Amino acid sequence: MTDGPGAIEPTDEHRWLARLVGDWTYVSGEGETRAEGTETVRMLGDIWAVAEGEGTMVGGRYLCAIGFNPATGRFVGQWIGDMMAHPWVYDGELSSDGRSLYLMSEGPAFDGSDRLQAYRDTYEIISDDERLQRGAYQDENGQWIDMYVAAYRRKRTA
């Protein structure tokens, strides 16, 4: 911990984020919809998980920072990519079983209007070397519709 205003001790939620640290590959879809890429996650101190990735699923490069704010009891973060001007601001929580992190945000609707709609990114830990990530949007009936499911595997070091 560093001294100063707002300094905190890491919590179990920060340790959950540390499980994402490492070098990963991902694949999503099949055939013509198949996408793949890489991601490297590191911790900034013991508080923030910072991911940098690139691939065909997002169509470019991205940065993502996710932390946990003990004062609010919520996960917070932001995702930005070189393929769009919209910054995705996260607010989230862990599932009751502690396996999945749900990150809510708002972004441009698919219909091309200026309307924003709700989105949810889900990070699910399968094992120390496997995780799933789902991207979904909320339709007009309040149902979550998956846009993609990506399987991440930790790269093995030689």
PyMOL CGO cylinders between C-alpha atoms (Angstrom):
from pymol import cmd
from pymol.cgo import CYLINDER

trace = [
    CYLINDER, 0.00, 0.00, 0.00, 1.14, 3.51, -0.69, 0.3, 1, 1, 1, 1, 1, 1,
    CYLINDER, 1.14, 3.51, -0.69, 0.41, 6.34, 1.67, 0.3, 1, 1, 1, 1, 1, 1,
    CYLINDER, 0.41, 6.34, 1.67, -1.83, 9.21, 0.66, 0.3, 1, 1, 1, 1, 1, 1,
    CYLINDER, -1.83, 9.21, 0.66, -5.44, 10.10, 0.06, 0.3, 1, 1, 1, 1, 1, 1,
    CYLINDER, -5.44, 10.10, 0.06, -7.51, 7.20, -1.19, 0.3, 1, 1, 1, 1, 1, 1,
    CYLINDER, -7.51, 7.20, -1.19, -4.80, 4.57, -0.58, 0.3, 1, 1, 1, 1, 1, 1,
    CYLINDER, -4.80, 4.57, -0.58, -6.29, 1.13, 0.06, 0.3, 1, 1, 1, 1, 1, 1,
    CYLINDER, -6.29, 1.13, 0.06, -5.24, -2.36, 1.01, 0.3, 1, 1, 1, 1, 1, 1,
    CYLINDER, -5.24, -2.36, 1.01, -5.96, -5.05, -1.61, 0.3, 1, 1, 1, 1, 1, 1,
    CYLINDER, -5.96, -5.05, -1.61, -9.16, -7.03, -1.02, 0.3, 1, 1, 1, 1, 1, 1,
    CYLINDER, -9.16, -7.03, -1.02, -10.37, -10.46, -2.13, 0.3, 1, 1, 1, 1, 1, 1,
    CYLINDER, -10.37, -10.46, -2.13, -11.87, -8.74, -5.18, 0.3, 1, 1, 1, 1, 1, 1,
    CYLINDER, -11.87, -8.74, -5.18, -8.46, -7.37, -6.17, 0.3, 1, 1, 1, 1, 1, 1,
    CYLINDER, -8.46, -7.37, -6.17, -7.03, -10.88, -5.75, 0.3, 1, 1, 1, 1, 1, 1,
    CYLINDER, -7.03, -10.88, -5.75, -9.79, -12.16, -8.06, 0.3, 1, 1, 1, 1, 1, 1,
    CYLINDER, -9.79, -12.16, -8.06, -8.63, -9.69, -10.71, 0.3, 1, 1, 1, 1, 1, 1,
    CYLINDER, -8.63, -9.69, -10.71, -5.02, -10.87, -10.26, 0.3, 1, 1, 1, 1, 1, 1,
    CYLINDER, -5.02, -10.87, -10.26, -6.13, -14.29, -11.54, 0.3, 1, 1, 1, 1, 1, 1,
    CYLINDER, -6.13, -14.29, -11.54, -6.39, -12.66, -15.00, 0.3, 1, 1, 1, 1, 1, 1,
    CYLINDER, -6.39, -12.66, -15.00, -2.67, -11.78, -15.06, 0.3, 1, 1, 1, 1, 1, 1,
    CYLINDER, -2.67, -11.78, -15.06, -0.71, -13.42, -17.85, 0.3, 1, 1, 1, 1, 1, 1,
    CYLINDER, -0.71, -13.42, -17.85, -0.42, -13.82, -21.59, 0.3, 1, 1, 1, 1, 1, 1,
    CYLINDER, -0.42, -13.82, -21.59, -3.53, -15.20, -23.30, 0.3, 1, 1, 1, 1, 1, 1,
    CYLINDER, -3.53, -15.20, -23.30, -4.80, -16.24, -26.72, 0.3, 1, 1, 1, 1, 1, 1,
    CYLINDER, -4.80, -16.24, -26.72, -8.48, -16.22, -27.60, 0.3, 1, 1, 1, 1, 1, 1,
    CYLINDER, -8.48, -16.22, -27.60, -10.77, -17.67, -30.24, 0.3, 1, 1, 1, 1, 1, 1,
    CYLINDER, -10.77, -17.67, -30.24, -14.42, -16.90, -30.89, 0.3, 1, 1, 1, 1, 1, 1,
    CYLINDER, -14.42, -16.90, -30.89, -16.87, -18.24, -33.43, 0.3, 1, 1, 1, 1, 1, 1,
    CYLINDER, -16.87, -18.24, -33.43, -16.35, -20.71, -36.24, 0.3, 1, 1, 1, 1, 1, 1,
    CYLINDER, -16.35, -20.71, -36.24, -15.88, -20.61, -40.00, 0.3, 1, 1, 1, 1, 1, 1,
    CYLINDER, -15.88, -20.61, -40.00, -16.43, -17.15, -41.45, 0.3, 1, 1, 1, 1, 1, 1,
    CYLINDER, -16.43, -17.15, -41.45, -17.23, -15.73, -38.00, 0.3, 1, 1, 1, 1, 1, 1,
    CYLINDER, -17.23, -15.73, -38.00, -14.05, -17.10, -36.41, 0.3, 1, 1, 1, 1, 1, 1,
    CYLINDER, -14.05, -17.10, -36.41, -11.99, -14.46, -34.63, 0.3, 1, 1, 1, 1, 1, 1,
    CYLINDER, -11.99, -14.46, -34.63, -8.73, -14.76, -32.76, 0.3, 1, 1, 1, 1, 1, 1,
    CYLINDER, -8.73, -14.76, -32.76, -6.24, -12.62, -30.93, 0.3, 1, 1, 1, 1, 1, 1,
    CYLINDER, -6.24, -12.62, -30.93, -3.95, -12.14, -27.97, 0.3, 1, 1, 1, 1, 1, 1,
    CYLINDER, -3.95, -12.14, -27.97, -4.14, -10.34, -24.67, 0.3, 1, 1, 1, 1, 1, 1,
    CYLINDER, -4.14, -10.34, -24.67, -1.60, -9.52, -21.96, 0.3, 1, 1, 1, 1, 1, 1,
    CYLINDER, -1.60, -9.52, -21.96, -2.87, -8.70, -18.48, 0.3, 1, 1, 1, 1, 1, 1,
    CYLINDER, -2.87, -8.70, -18.48, -0.73, -7.21, -15.71, 0.3, 1, 1, 1, 1, 1, 1,
    CYLINDER, -0.73, -7.21, -15.71, -1.47, -5.64, -12.37, 0.3, 1, 1, 1, 1, 1, 1,
    CYLINDER, -1.47, -5.64, -12.37, -0.91, -1.94, -11.73, 0.3, 1, 1, 1, 1, 1, 1,
    CYLINDER, -0.91, -1.94, -11.73, 0.13, -2.21, -8.10, 0.3, 1, 1, 1, 1, 1, 1,
    CYLINDER, 0.13, -2.21, -8.10, -2.22, -4.64, -6.40, 0.3, 1, 1, 1, 1, 1, 1,
    CYLINDER, -2.22, -4.64, -6.40, -5.35, -2.68, -7.31, 0.3, 1, 1, 1, 1, 1, 1,
    CYLINDER, -5.35, -2.68, -7.31, -5.88, -2.57, -11.10, 0.3, 1, 1, 1, 1, 1, 1,
    CYLINDER, -5.88, -2.57, -11.10, -5.85, -5.32, -13.73, 0.3, 1, 1, 1, 1, 1, 1,
    CYLINDER, -5.85, -5.32, -13.73, -4.66, -3.74, -16.98, 0.3, 1, 1, 1, 1, 1, 1,
    CYLINDER, -4.66, -3.74, -16.98, -5.17, -5.63, -20.24, 0.3, 1, 1, 1, 1, 1, 1,
    CYLINDER, -5.17, -5.63, -20.24, -3.76, -4.83, -23.64, 0.3, 1, 1, 1, 1, 1, 1,
    CYLINDER, -3.76, -4.83, -23.64, -4.89, -6.88, -26.57, 0.3, 1, 1, 1, 1, 1, 1,
    CYLINDER, -4.89, -6.88, -26.57, -5.43, -7.09, -30.27, 0.3, 1, 1, 1, 1, 1, 1,
    CYLINDER, -5.43, -7.09, -30.27, -7.20, -9.34, -32.67, 0.3, 1, 1, 1, 1, 1, 1,
    CYLINDER, -7.20, -9.34, -32.67, -9.78, -9.86, -35.33, 0.3, 1, 1, 1, 1, 1, 1,
    CYLINDER, -9.78, -9.86, -35.33, -12.75, -9.96, -32.92, 0.3, 1, 1, 1, 1, 1, 1,
    CYLINDER, -12.75, -9.96, -32.92, -12.41, -6.29, -32.02, 0.3, 1, 1, 1, 1, 1, 1,
    CYLINDER, -12.41, -6.29, -32.02, -10.81, -5.30, -35.29, 0.3, 1, 1, 1, 1, 1, 1,
    CYLINDER, -10.81, -5.30, -35.29, -7.82, -3.60, -33.75, 0.3, 1, 1, 1, 1, 1, 1,
    CYLINDER, -7.82, -3.60, -33.75, -6.02, -2.94, -30.48, 0.3, 1, 1, 1, 1, 1, 1,
    CYLINDER, -6.02, -2.94, -30.48, -7.52, -2.18, -27.07, 0.3, 1, 1, 1, 1, 1, 1,
    CYLINDER, -7.52, -2.18, -27.07, -6.70, -1.30, -23.48, 0.3, 1, 1, 1, 1, 1, 1,
    CYLINDER, -6.70, -1.30, -23.48, -8.82, -2.22, -20.49, 0.3, 1, 1, 1, 1, 1, 1,
    CYLINDER, -8.82, -2.22, -20.49, -8.40, -1.38, -16.80, 0.3, 1, 1, 1, 1, 1, 1,
    CYLINDER, -8.40, -1.38, -16.80, -10.55, -3.01, -14.12, 0.3, 1, 1, 1, 1, 1, 1,
    CYLINDER, -10.55, -3.01, -14.12, -10.36, -2.38, -10.40, 0.3, 1, 1, 1, 1, 1, 1,
    CYLINDER, -10.36, -2.38, -10.40, -12.50, -2.70, -7.31, 0.3, 1, 1, 1, 1, 1, 1,
    CYLINDER, -12.50, -2.70, -7.31, -13.63, 0.22, -5.16, 0.3, 1, 1, 1, 1, 1, 1,
    CYLINDER, -13.63, 0.22, -5.16, -14.09, -0.94, -1.54, 0.3, 1, 1, 1, 1, 1, 1,
    CYLINDER, -14.09, -0.94, -1.54, -15.95, 2.29, -0.70, 0.3, 1, 1, 1, 1, 1, 1,
    CYLINDER, -15.95, 2.29, -0.70, -18.78, 1.44, -3.12, 0.3, 1, 1, 1, 1, 1, 1,
    CYLINDER, -18.78, 1.44, -3.12, -18.39, -2.35, -3.14, 0.3, 1, 1, 1, 1, 1, 1,
    CYLINDER, -18.39, -2.35, -3.14, -18.34, -2.26, -6.96, 0.3, 1, 1, 1, 1, 1, 1,
    CYLINDER, -18.34, -2.26, -6.96, -15.91, -3.15, -9.71, 0.3, 1, 1, 1, 1, 1, 1,
    CYLINDER, -15.91, -3.15, -9.71, -15.02, -0.19, -11.91, 0.3, 1, 1, 1, 1, 1, 1,
    CYLINDER, -15.02, -0.19, -11.91, -13.09, 0.21, -15.12, 0.3, 1, 1, 1, 1, 1, 1,
    CYLINDER, -13.09, 0.21, -15.12, -12.85, 1.36, -18.68, 0.3, 1, 1, 1, 1, 1, 1,
    CYLINDER, -12.85, 1.36, -18.68, -12.28, -0.19, -22.10, 0.3, 1, 1, 1, 1, 1, 1,
    CYLINDER, -12.28, -0.19, -22.10, -10.97, 1.77, -25.09, 0.3, 1, 1, 1, 1, 1, 1,
    CYLINDER, -10.97, 1.77, -25.09, -10.05, 0.61, -28.57, 0.3, 1, 1, 1, 1, 1, 1,
    CYLINDER, -10.05, 0.61, -28.57, -8.33, 2.13, -31.59, 0.3, 1, 1, 1, 1, 1, 1,
    CYLINDER, -8.33, 2.13, -31.59, -11.34, 1.24, -33.76, 0.3, 1, 1, 1, 1, 1, 1,
    CYLINDER, -11.34, 1.24, -33.76, -13.91, 3.51, -32.07, 0.3, 1, 1, 1, 1, 1, 1,
    CYLINDER, -13.91, 3.51, -32.07, -14.25, 6.84, -30.30, 0.3, 1, 1, 1, 1, 1, 1,
    CYLINDER, -14.25, 6.84, -30.30, -16.61, 5.62, -27.56, 0.3, 1, 1, 1, 1, 1, 1,
    CYLINDER, -16.61, 5.62, -27.56, -15.00, 4.84, -24.16, 0.3, 1, 1, 1, 1, 1, 1,
    CYLINDER, -15.00, 4.84, -24.16, -16.77, 1.96, -22.39, 0.3, 1, 1, 1, 1, 1, 1,
    CYLINDER, -16.77, 1.96, -22.39, -17.09, 2.78, -18.68, 0.3, 1, 1, 1, 1, 1, 1,
    CYLINDER, -17.09, 2.78, -18.68, -17.64, -0.27, -16.47, 0.3, 1, 1, 1, 1, 1, 1,
    CYLINDER, -17.64, -0.27, -16.47, -19.61, -0.80, -13.28, 0.3, 1, 1, 1, 1, 1, 1,
    CYLINDER, -19.61, -0.80, -13.28, -19.82, -4.36, -12.07, 0.3, 1, 1, 1, 1, 1, 1,
    CYLINDER, -19.82, -4.36, -12.07, -20.03, -7.16, -9.54, 0.3, 1, 1, 1, 1, 1, 1,
    CYLINDER, -20.03, -7.16, -9.54, -19.08, -10.78, -9.02, 0.3, 1, 1, 1, 1, 1, 1,
    CYLINDER, -19.08, -10.78, -9.02, -21.61, -13.57, -9.42, 0.3, 1, 1, 1, 1, 1, 1,
    CYLINDER, -21.61, -13.57, -9.42, -22.83, -15.21, -6.22, 0.3, 1, 1, 1, 1, 1, 1,
    CYLINDER, -22.83, -15.21, -6.22, -20.55, -18.23, -6.82, 0.3, 1, 1, 1, 1, 1, 1,
    CYLINDER, -20.55, -18.23, -6.82, -17.50, -15.98, -7.42, 0.3, 1, 1, 1, 1, 1, 1,
    CYLINDER, -17.50, -15.98, -7.42, -16.72, -17.47, -10.84, 0.3, 1, 1, 1, 1, 1, 1,
    CYLINDER, -16.72, -17.47, -10.84, -17.95, -14.63, -13.04, 0.3, 1, 1, 1, 1, 1, 1,
    CYLINDER, -17.95, -14.63, -13.04, -17.47, -10.89, -13.13, 0.3, 1, 1, 1, 1, 1, 1,
    CYLINDER, -17.47, -10.89, -13.13, -20.32, -8.91, -14.71, 0.3, 1, 1, 1, 1, 1, 1,
    CYLINDER, -20.32, -8.91, -14.71, -19.31, -5.52, -16.11, 0.3, 1, 1, 1, 1, 1, 1,
    CYLINDER, -19.31, -5.52, -16.11, -22.13, -3.23, -17.22, 0.3, 1, 1, 1, 1, 1, 1,
    CYLINDER, -22.13, -3.23, -17.22, -21.71, -0.30, -19.60, 0.3, 1, 1, 1, 1, 1, 1,
    CYLINDER, -21.71, -0.30, -19.60, -23.55, 1.83, -22.13, 0.3, 1, 1, 1, 1, 1, 1,
    CYLINDER, -23.55, 1.83, -22.13, -22.63, 2.21, -25.75, 0.3, 1, 1, 1, 1, 1, 1,
    CYLINDER, -22.63, 2.21, -25.75, -23.89, 3.08, -29.20, 0.3, 1, 1, 1, 1, 1, 1,
    CYLINDER, -23.89, 3.08, -29.20, -26.93, 1.08, -30.33, 0.3, 1, 1, 1, 1, 1, 1,
    CYLINDER, -26.93, 1.08, -30.33, -26.65, -1.27, -33.30, 0.3, 1, 1, 1, 1, 1, 1,
    CYLINDER, -26.65, -1.27, -33.30, -29.40, 0.57, -35.19, 0.3, 1, 1, 1, 1, 1, 1,
    CYLINDER, -29.40, 0.57, -35.19, -27.12, 3.48, -36.18, 0.3, 1, 1, 1, 1, 1, 1,
    CYLINDER, -27.12, 3.48, -36.18, -29.08, 6.00, -34.12, 0.3, 1, 1, 1, 1, 1, 1,
    CYLINDER, -29.08, 6.00, -34.12, -27.58, 8.29, -31.48, 0.3, 1, 1, 1, 1, 1, 1,
    CYLINDER, -27.58, 8.29, -31.48, -29.27, 6.14, -28.84, 0.3, 1, 1, 1, 1, 1, 1,
    CYLINDER, -29.27, 6.14, -28.84, -27.20, 4.40, -26.17, 0.3, 1, 1, 1, 1, 1, 1,
    CYLINDER, -27.20, 4.40, -26.17, -28.07, 0.91, -25.00, 0.3, 1, 1, 1, 1, 1, 1,
    CYLINDER, -28.07, 0.91, -25.00, -26.97, -1.34, -22.15, 0.3, 1, 1, 1, 1, 1, 1,
    CYLINDER, -26.97, -1.34, -22.15, -24.14, -3.83, -22.61, 0.3, 1, 1, 1, 1, 1, 1,
    CYLINDER, -24.14, -3.83, -22.61, -22.64, -6.48, -20.35, 0.3, 1, 1, 1, 1, 1, 1,
    CYLINDER, -22.64, -6.48, -20.35, -19.19, -8.06, -20.53, 0.3, 1, 1, 1, 1, 1, 1,
    CYLINDER, -19.19, -8.06, -20.53, -18.82, -11.25, -18.49, 0.3, 1, 1, 1, 1, 1, 1,
    CYLINDER, -18.82, -11.25, -18.49, -15.47, -12.69, -17.45, 0.3, 1, 1, 1, 1, 1, 1,
    CYLINDER, -15.47, -12.69, -17.45, -15.86, -16.30, -16.30, 0.3, 1, 1, 1, 1, 1, 1,
    CYLINDER, -15.86, -16.30, -16.30, -12.96, -18.19, -14.70, 0.3, 1, 1, 1, 1, 1, 1,
    CYLINDER, -12.96, -18.19, -14.70, -13.01, -21.84, -15.81, 0.3, 1, 1, 1, 1, 1, 1,
    CYLINDER, -13.01, -21.84, -15.81, -9.58, -22.80, -14.43, 0.3, 1, 1, 1, 1, 1, 1,
    CYLINDER, -9.58, -22.80, -14.43, -6.22, -21.13, -13.80, 0.3, 1, 1, 1, 1, 1, 1,
    CYLINDER, -6.22, -21.13, -13.80, -5.49, -21.43, -17.52, 0.3, 1, 1, 1, 1, 1, 1,
    CYLINDER, -5.49, -21.43, -17.52, -8.95, -21.02, -19.07, 0.3, 1, 1, 1, 1, 1, 1,
    CYLINDER, -8.95, -21.02, -19.07, -11.59, -18.33, -19.03, 0.3, 1, 1, 1, 1, 1, 1,
    CYLINDER, -11.59, -18.33, -19.03, -14.56, -17.27, -21.10, 0.3, 1, 1, 1, 1, 1, 1,
    CYLINDER, -14.56, -17.27, -21.10, -15.58, -13.78, -22.03, 0.3, 1, 1, 1, 1, 1, 1,
    CYLINDER, -15.58, -13.78, -22.03, -19.07, -12.95, -23.22, 0.3, 1, 1, 1, 1, 1, 1,
    CYLINDER, -19.07, -12.95, -23.22, -20.29, -9.72, -24.73, 0.3, 1, 1, 1, 1, 1, 1,
    CYLINDER, -20.29, -9.72, -24.73, -24.04, -9.10, -24.67, 0.3, 1, 1, 1, 1, 1, 1,
    CYLINDER, -24.04, -9.10, -24.67, -26.47, -6.26, -25.27, 0.3, 1, 1, 1, 1, 1, 1,
    CYLINDER, -26.47, -6.26, -25.27, -29.86, -5.74, -23.68, 0.3, 1, 1, 1, 1, 1, 1,
    CYLINDER, -29.86, -5.74, -23.68, -32.78, -5.72, -26.09, 0.3, 1, 1, 1, 1, 1, 1,
    CYLINDER, -32.78, -5.72, -26.09, -35.97, -3.66, -25.79, 0.3, 1, 1, 1, 1, 1, 1,
    CYLINDER, -35.97, -3.66, -25.79, -37.57, -6.46, -23.71, 0.3, 1, 1, 1, 1, 1, 1,
    CYLINDER, -37.57, -6.46, -23.71, -34.75, -6.44, -21.15, 0.3, 1, 1, 1, 1, 1, 1,
    CYLINDER, -34.75, -6.44, -21.15, -33.28, -9.74, -22.40, 0.3, 1, 1, 1, 1, 1, 1,
    CYLINDER, -33.28, -9.74, -22.40, -29.50, -10.17, -22.73, 0.3, 1, 1, 1, 1, 1, 1,
    CYLINDER, -29.50, -10.17, -22.73, -28.45, -11.21, -26.24, 0.3, 1, 1, 1, 1, 1, 1,
    CYLINDER, -28.45, -11.21, -26.24, -24.93, -12.65, -26.68, 0.3, 1, 1, 1, 1, 1, 1,
    CYLINDER, -24.93, -12.65, -26.68, -22.90, -10.94, -29.40, 0.3, 1, 1, 1, 1, 1, 1,
    CYLINDER, -22.90, -10.94, -29.40, -19.88, -13.21, -28.89, 0.3, 1, 1, 1, 1, 1, 1,
    CYLINDER, -19.88, -13.21, -28.89, -18.35, -15.81, -26.60, 0.3, 1, 1, 1, 1, 1, 1,
    CYLINDER, -18.35, -15.81, -26.60, -14.55, -15.98, -26.61, 0.3, 1, 1, 1, 1, 1, 1,
    CYLINDER, -14.55, -15.98, -26.61, -12.47, -18.80, -25.11, 0.3, 1, 1, 1, 1, 1, 1,
    CYLINDER, -12.47, -18.80, -25.11, -9.21, -17.59, -23.58, 0.3, 1, 1, 1, 1, 1, 1,
    CYLINDER, -9.21, -17.59, -23.58, -6.27, -19.91, -22.90, 0.3, 1, 1, 1, 1, 1, 1,
    CYLINDER, -6.27, -19.91, -22.90, -3.16, -18.95, -21.01, 0.3, 1, 1, 1, 1, 1, 1,
    CYLINDER, -3.16, -18.95, -21.01, -0.01, -19.11, -23.14, 0.3, 1, 1, 1, 1, 1, 1,
    CYLINDER, -0.01, -19.11, -23.14, 2.57, -21.57, -21.89, 0.3, 1, 1, 1, 1, 1, 1,
    CYLINDER, 2.57, -21.57, -21.89, 6.07, -20.26, -21.26, 0.3, 1, 1, 1, 1, 1, 1,
    CYLINDER, 6.07, -20.26, -21.26, 9.06, -22.24, -22.55, 0.3, 1, 1, 1, 1, 1, 1,
]
cmd.load_cgo(trace, "trace")
